[in-house]
Amino acid sequence: MSQTKVAVGMLSATGTPGSGNFLRGDGTWNTPSSGFEALIGSTVISNDATISFTVDTTYDIYKFVIVDCVPATDNVDLWMRFGDSGGVDSGASDYAWAVADHRADSATSGSSAIVLGANDNADAQMVVFRSNAAAAGSATGEGCNGIVYVFANETSGGTMFTSYTAQGVIIDSGSKLAAVQGAGCRLAALTLTTVQFLFESGNLSTGRITCFGLKHAS
């Protein structure tokens, strides 16, 4: 393909533009790399018992963006489980997790709030989002939003158990705001193939969950 010269304002660029290229300050065309983040899949929630994503060894970090996730049952925690080639793990002591929240409990700035935490070091699931005063509500305006990072470092030779960190917001069953942070892990070696989300009871009613794969280098 012959080179193309393109005039952009007062700057002339030499090179092959190509789809998606952008103009550098020195007048040359740059072809962007595939980047550090790739879309794996996105699921629109529609009264589902669980939402599961299939992952592989291409990435050892996965980001899950949870948007407008509303339970069918009022006042429930959002859970997560991991799975491998043998299926999703749900044994009574498969996971450890810890979560804390800061719940706005006053109409006055700087006034009182409820700060609570919870944890379990031998559970059948990981609690991702919980307001310990009241969990995600199902009424209009309630539910949860957040981002979960899953570190599947065992797939690339790492030694730590597959773990996660989470940060989000809950509008609880009392229509009050709670800022939530948490972390957890699978308490055994795991070659991750599945990440599953569910509420502690009832279905996921509405919302969307999107999965991205993250790379250390482009």
C-alpha positions, 0 to 999 in steps of 0.5 A: 500500500502506498503512503498517504499524505493527509493535511490536518489543519497546519500539520501534514502527516506522512504514513498509512492512516488505516482504520483506528490510527491517530495522528502523533504530534510529530506528524506521523500516524500511530497504530494503537495496540490492542490495549490493556483491557478487553471486553469479554462479555456483557449480560443483561439481567432478566430475572435470573437465578445466577449470572455466570461468566466463562473465563480462561487463561488469557488473562489473570485479572478480570474486572466485573462492572455491575450496573443497576443490579436489583434483586427480586427479593428485598433486603439481600446480599450479592454473592459471588462464587468461583468455578473450575473444570469440576464446576462451581464451588459451593462447599461449606468452607470453600471461601473466606470474605470480609466486607465493610460499609459506611451507611449514610444515616443522617440528613445532616452533613458530617453527622452520624453514620453507621459503620459496620463490617462482617466476615467469614473464613469458612463459607459456601460463597463470598459476600460481595456487597452488603450493607450490614444495617440493611442489604440491597433493596428491591424497590424503585431506586434501590439495588447496587452498583459496583466494580469487582476485580478478580485476581486469577493469578494461579493461571499464570504461575502465581502462588496466591489463592484466586481472590478479589477486591470489590467496591460499590454502592448499595441503596438498601431496603430502607432507601439509604445509601451505603458505600461498600468495600470488600475482599475475599478468596477461594481457600484452595488452589484453583484454575479459574474457569467460571465466575458466578454472581447471585443474591442470597435468596431470590433471583437477580431481577434487572441490571447488567454485568459486564466482564473485562480482561486486564493485561499487564502489558499491551 
